[in-house]
Every structure is written in C-alpha cells, then in structure tokens.
Amino acid sequence: MPRLIHKLIPLFTFLFLFFSLITNAAATTTITQQFKEAPQFYNSPDCPSIDQDEMEPEPDGDNTIFCSEHAVHVAMTLDAAYIRGSMAAILSVLQHTSCPQNIAFHFVASASANASLLRATISSSFPYLKFRVYTFDDSSVSGLISTSIRSALDCPLNYARSYLANILPLCVRRVVYLDSDLVLVDDIAKLAATPLGEKSVLAAPEYCNANFTSYFTPTFWSNPSLSLTFADRRPCYFNTGVMVIDLDRWREGDYTTKIEEWMELQKRMRIYELGFIAAILASFCRRYSAS
C-alpha cells in the first residue's frame, strides 16, 4: 500500500497542476467589468450610401459592409484584460463620426481567447455595431519574439497588426488600425482619408524630436550594412498605435515577411530594444507618410 501511495502522489500532483493551469487560463478569459448599452448612432444625410449589390461577394457568400469601399474599416485587437479601453475607443469612434453606420470594425483576438465571450460583450454594449472577430494564431509569431525593455510589447497579440493583411478579407483594401488604449476626438473618416501618395504603404503620426538613435542598439549602428537602413532619412519615429494602412500595397510588398526578417535578425544579434516597433520602423522607413 505505501508503494502504491508513493506512485499515486506524483499522479495527483500532476493532475492538480494540470487543472490549476486550466482554471487559471479560464480566469484570464473572464470579463469582470460591466458596461452599459450604448445608444444607436445614425448617419447624417450626406453620408455615402453602401449599396449591397455593388460589393464583391466574400468566399463565404457574405455580401456586406465588410467588403464595401465606401465603409471606413477599423481594426483593433481585442483582449479580456484590456476590454475597458476597447469599449471606450469604440464609443469614441461612433460619437465623433458623421457616418457611424458606415463603420466596419474588425477585431483580432488571440486564438486562445474566449472569442464567444468577447463577441457577446461587444454585442451587449453595442447591439447595432457592425463588427467581426478574427482569431490570431499566436504560435505563428511567438517563436520570433525577443524580450524588450517593456514587457507589454512582448505579448503575441501585440504583433497582430503586422498580420492584418493576412487576417482580414482580401476585399478590405484600406484599414485604420487603432490601439485599444486611445480615445478619438474627431471624425475617423478624416483619418481614413489620409493621402498616402504613390508609394507609401501606411500613414501614421510622426515625431521628429526624439533621440532616434536610442531605439536601436550600438550593434545596429556600428554595422555598415544595417545602419544604411536610415541613410539620408530624417531621424523620425512614427506611432504604430495609429496607422492608416493600404493593405493592397502591404500585400504586394510582402511587408509581413520583411518585419519577420527583422525579428529573426533580432534573435541572432540584438539590434533594438523596443520590441517589434523598431522592426516596423526599419521595414517602413521609406514607405510611410506623416498623418
């Protein structure tokens, strides 16, 4: 009997730890905050009409606003831990736009998240919102992530913005990406209409008063080949938390692969400290416009 007990103890210990992990994982997908239902927002008379018959049908046969060129497409990540910020951001978008019924939200959630719960939370507060929830496979990027000076930047979902061209339907040609920790105070349609010129892939707020050299390590700047990345460029930083992206140009230039290449290089030789933000800066140093 004692031998049997000794054999069972490791098994019970394993089961306890296993179910503890399951319980903890489930806890991270619960939403403790409660949100009121927002009022319905209506278009002003001069808003463009979205004709269902003019839209390209999607593979699943859903011929809706999510493929309309007249809609303003907004992409955000969605996570239970930051749901309060997401709700505030959504409300601010609807409150300050003249055409709220022409806004299509594309939410990206981790594949390990409770997408049904997130979808229900959004629907209960915004029953008239036009949105979809897409899942992002964390494993596709987790192996490329290097530790940074800010632990929040190491979350795999934080990298989802680099995969929007792959996640969203091909019929979505331009999208406004927003971090979930901001509030809009003007019409998002103005932001979505930011001109990109003939070559720019994206537009983002630009800051040129920061010490740009500190974003990359001495290893980067001492390398003759790598340092040429920013040759003849102003030492400016752009905010990856607010971006207007031409998804057609992104796909044509295969910029997701370019970002991944910088991340792979970072794994071999530490060349930056700001997580993937630096990888985006390096990939788009000559392909972005100031918004």
PLY file of the C-alpha trace (Angstrom):
ply
format ascii 1.0
element vertex 291
property float x
property float y
property float z
element edge 290
property int vertex1
property int vertex2
end_header
0.00 0.00 0.00
2.73 2.56 0.85
4.35 1.90 -2.54
1.02 2.47 -4.25
0.60 5.76 -2.38
4.08 6.87 -3.41
3.18 6.11 -7.01
-0.15 7.93 -6.82
1.22 11.11 -5.22
3.09 12.24 -8.39
-0.02 11.47 -10.44
-2.28 13.53 -8.16
0.31 16.33 -8.15
0.34 16.33 -11.95
-3.46 16.38 -12.14
-3.67 19.19 -9.61
-1.19 21.31 -11.55
-2.91 20.48 -14.83
-6.36 21.53 -13.63
-4.88 24.57 -11.93
-3.45 25.68 -15.26
-6.82 25.15 -16.92
-8.56 27.14 -14.18
-6.05 29.98 -14.43
-6.34 30.05 -18.21
-10.12 30.22 -17.96
-9.86 33.02 -15.43
-7.87 35.15 -17.85
-10.73 34.95 -20.35
-13.44 36.10 -17.96
-14.66 39.69 -18.02
-15.49 41.13 -14.63
-16.37 44.65 -15.79
-19.93 45.53 -16.67
-20.74 48.01 -19.42
-23.92 49.89 -20.20
-25.63 49.66 -23.55
-24.64 52.49 -25.87
-27.30 54.37 -27.83
-27.74 53.74 -31.52
-25.86 56.18 -33.74
-27.24 57.25 -37.11
-25.69 58.57 -40.32
-26.03 62.19 -41.28
-27.96 62.85 -44.55
-24.82 63.42 -46.61
-23.18 60.07 -45.80
-22.38 57.86 -48.81
-24.80 55.02 -49.38
-23.48 51.50 -49.17
-25.14 49.56 -51.97
-25.14 45.87 -51.15
-25.33 44.95 -54.84
-22.08 46.74 -55.71
-19.94 44.86 -53.21
-17.70 41.96 -54.08
-19.01 38.75 -52.52
-16.74 37.10 -49.99
-15.83 33.39 -50.21
-18.42 32.53 -47.56
-21.11 34.32 -49.58
-21.48 37.15 -47.08
-22.04 40.25 -49.22
-21.97 43.01 -46.58
-20.39 46.24 -45.40
-17.19 44.33 -44.64
-16.25 44.45 -48.31
-17.52 47.94 -49.10
-15.09 50.58 -50.35
-17.46 53.24 -49.00
-17.11 51.92 -45.45
-14.43 53.03 -43.02
-12.68 49.86 -41.91
-11.27 49.93 -38.38
-9.03 47.19 -36.98
-8.30 46.69 -33.28
-7.06 43.87 -31.11
-9.48 42.50 -28.54
-8.46 41.03 -25.21
-10.32 40.47 -21.95
-7.59 42.21 -19.94
-7.92 45.43 -21.94
-11.62 45.31 -22.80
-12.35 48.57 -20.93
-10.04 50.51 -23.24
-11.52 48.84 -26.31
-15.06 49.79 -25.28
-14.01 53.41 -24.75
-12.26 53.51 -28.12
-15.29 52.08 -29.94
-17.64 54.59 -28.32
-15.35 57.50 -29.17
-15.24 56.42 -32.83
-19.03 56.27 -33.06
-19.60 59.51 -31.14
-17.36 61.67 -33.30
-18.05 60.43 -36.81
-20.73 61.75 -39.13
-21.35 58.31 -40.61
-21.34 55.77 -37.75
-23.44 53.27 -39.72
-20.66 53.17 -42.33
-18.03 51.98 -39.85
-16.95 48.33 -40.06
-14.95 47.06 -37.09
-12.50 44.21 -37.50
-11.43 42.86 -34.11
-8.49 40.48 -33.78
-8.35 38.17 -30.76
-5.85 35.57 -29.69
-6.70 32.02 -30.75
-6.52 31.05 -27.08
-9.05 33.71 -26.04
-12.75 33.13 -25.50
-13.93 34.70 -28.74
-17.59 33.99 -27.98
-17.35 35.90 -24.70
-15.59 38.83 -26.35
-18.17 38.90 -29.14
-21.04 38.79 -26.65
-19.52 41.60 -24.56
-19.23 43.88 -27.58
-22.73 42.99 -28.81
-24.37 43.66 -25.45
-23.00 47.21 -25.26
-23.14 47.97 -29.00
-26.07 45.94 -30.36
-26.08 47.90 -33.63
-22.33 47.71 -34.24
-21.15 46.14 -37.47
-18.16 44.02 -36.47
-16.36 40.74 -36.85
-13.94 38.93 -34.58
-10.98 37.18 -36.19
-8.62 34.79 -34.42
-4.86 35.28 -34.49
-2.65 32.23 -34.19
-0.14 33.24 -31.51
2.18 30.39 -32.40
2.91 31.99 -35.77
4.82 34.79 -34.08
5.69 33.65 -30.54
8.90 31.98 -31.69
10.10 35.25 -33.22
9.54 37.45 -30.17
12.58 38.74 -28.31
12.39 40.32 -24.87
12.20 44.10 -24.88
12.54 46.90 -22.35
8.75 46.86 -21.89
7.14 43.51 -21.10
3.81 44.65 -22.58
5.47 44.75 -26.00
6.25 41.03 -25.77
2.61 39.90 -25.88
2.00 37.94 -29.12
-1.33 39.72 -29.73
0.62 42.98 -29.86
2.12 41.72 -33.12
-1.25 41.06 -34.77
-1.18 44.46 -36.52
1.70 43.13 -38.64
-0.56 40.33 -39.91
-3.69 42.31 -40.77
-3.08 41.86 -44.49
-3.30 38.10 -43.95
-6.10 38.12 -41.36
-8.62 40.47 -42.98
-10.52 39.56 -46.17
-8.77 40.42 -49.43
-11.62 42.77 -50.31
-10.56 45.08 -47.47
-8.09 47.36 -49.21
-7.55 50.12 -46.63
-7.87 49.95 -42.87
-7.34 52.22 -39.88
-5.52 50.38 -37.11
-6.06 51.68 -33.57
-4.55 50.61 -30.27
-7.14 49.89 -27.60
-5.76 52.50 -25.18
-6.82 55.64 -27.03
-9.90 57.80 -27.49
-10.78 59.65 -30.69
-11.92 63.28 -30.57
-12.54 63.82 -34.29
-14.16 62.05 -37.22
-12.29 58.84 -38.05
-13.32 59.28 -41.69
-10.86 62.17 -41.90
-8.09 59.90 -40.65
-9.08 57.11 -43.02
-8.88 59.54 -45.96
-5.25 60.46 -45.24
-3.47 60.60 -48.62
-0.68 58.06 -49.00
0.80 59.33 -52.24
2.10 56.98 -54.90
4.46 54.85 -52.83
3.60 54.97 -49.12
2.16 51.83 -47.60
0.89 53.49 -44.44
0.40 56.82 -42.71
0.98 57.41 -39.00
1.64 60.26 -36.56
5.28 61.29 -36.83
7.58 62.55 -34.08
10.92 64.07 -35.01
12.11 65.48 -31.68
13.10 62.18 -30.07
16.55 60.63 -29.88
16.06 58.20 -32.71
19.42 56.51 -32.23
18.32 55.18 -28.84
15.69 52.96 -30.44
18.43 50.74 -31.87
21.49 49.27 -30.17
25.16 50.17 -30.82
25.39 46.82 -32.61
22.92 48.09 -35.19
24.57 51.47 -35.75
28.08 50.01 -35.90
27.08 47.56 -38.64
27.83 49.21 -42.03
25.01 47.36 -43.78
22.29 47.79 -41.15
22.99 51.44 -40.46
22.35 52.22 -44.15
18.67 51.42 -43.49
18.13 55.00 -42.33
20.70 56.70 -44.56
19.53 60.08 -45.87
16.42 59.88 -43.69
15.28 62.31 -41.02
15.59 60.83 -37.52
11.85 60.49 -37.02
9.69 57.99 -35.19
6.11 57.15 -36.14
3.41 55.88 -33.82
2.42 52.30 -34.67
-0.67 52.62 -32.44
-2.50 54.72 -35.05
-1.95 53.68 -38.65
-3.81 54.08 -41.93
-2.72 51.07 -43.98
-3.04 50.38 -47.69
-3.46 46.61 -47.45
-3.05 46.11 -51.21
0.41 47.72 -51.13
1.27 45.85 -47.94
0.40 42.54 -49.61
2.21 43.43 -52.83
5.36 44.35 -50.90
5.02 41.36 -48.56
5.79 43.58 -45.59
4.77 40.94 -43.06
7.72 38.86 -44.23
10.02 41.90 -44.07
9.03 42.51 -40.43
9.57 38.85 -39.62
13.05 39.03 -41.17
13.97 41.89 -38.82
12.61 39.86 -35.91
14.66 36.84 -36.93
17.77 39.02 -37.14
16.99 40.37 -33.67
17.02 36.79 -32.35
20.54 36.31 -33.70
22.01 39.67 -32.77
20.27 42.20 -30.54
19.80 45.29 -32.69
16.89 47.08 -30.97
15.21 47.42 -27.59
11.65 48.48 -28.45
10.24 45.14 -29.50
8.62 44.87 -32.90
8.06 48.65 -33.04
11.66 49.01 -34.18
11.14 46.24 -36.74
8.24 48.20 -38.23
10.28 51.42 -38.25
13.05 49.66 -40.14
10.65 48.00 -42.59
8.77 51.20 -43.44
11.44 53.89 -43.07
10.92 54.86 -46.72
7.32 53.76 -47.16
5.21 55.80 -44.78
3.54 59.21 -44.73
3.05 61.51 -41.77
-0.63 61.81 -40.80
0 1
1 2
2 3
3 4
4 5
5 6
6 7
7 8
8 9
9 10
10 11
11 12
12 13
13 14
14 15
15 16
16 17
17 18
18 19
19 20
20 21
21 22
22 23
23 24
24 25
25 26
26 27
27 28
28 29
29 30
30 31
31 32
32 33
33 34
34 35
35 36
36 37
37 38
38 39
39 40
40 41
41 42
42 43
43 44
44 45
45 46
46 47
47 48
48 49
49 50
50 51
51 52
52 53
53 54
54 55
55 56
56 57
57 58
58 59
59 60
60 61
61 62
62 63
63 64
64 65
65 66
66 67
67 68
68 69
69 70
70 71
71 72
72 73
73 74
74 75
75 76
76 77
77 78
78 79
79 80
80 81
81 82
82 83
83 84
84 85
85 86
86 87
87 88
88 89
89 90
90 91
91 92
92 93
93 94
94 95
95 96
96 97
97 98
98 99
99 100
100 101
101 102
102 103
103 104
104 105
105 106
106 107
107 108
108 109
109 110
110 111
111 112
112 113
113 114
114 115
115 116
116 117
117 118
118 119
119 120
120 121
121 122
122 123
123 124
124 125
125 126
126 127
127 128
128 129
129 130
130 131
131 132
132 133
133 134
134 135
135 136
136 137
137 138
138 139
139 140
140 141
141 142
142 143
143 144
144 145
145 146
146 147
147 148
148 149
149 150
150 151
151 152
152 153
153 154
154 155
155 156
156 157
157 158
158 159
159 160
160 161
161 162
162 163
163 164
164 165
165 166
166 167
167 168
168 169
169 170
170 171
171 172
172 173
173 174
174 175
175 176
176 177
177 178
178 179
179 180
180 181
181 182
182 183
183 184
184 185
185 186
186 187
187 188
188 189
189 190
190 191
191 192
192 193
193 194
194 195
195 196
196 197
197 198
198 199
199 200
200 201
201 202
202 203
203 204
204 205
205 206
206 207
207 208
208 209
209 210
210 211
211 212
212 213
213 214
214 215
215 216
216 217
217 218
218 219
219 220
220 221
221 222
222 223
223 224
224 225
225 226
226 227
227 228
228 229
229 230
230 231
231 232
232 233
233 234
234 235
235 236
236 237
237 238
238 239
239 240
240 241
241 242
242 243
243 244
244 245
245 246
246 247
247 248
248 249
249 250
250 251
251 252
252 253
253 254
254 255
255 256
256 257
257 258
258 259
259 260
260 261
261 262
262 263
263 264
264 265
265 266
266 267
267 268
268 269
269 270
270 271
271 272
272 273
273 274
274 275
275 276
276 277
277 278
278 279
279 280
280 281
281 282
282 283
283 284
284 285
285 286
286 287
287 288
288 289
289 290
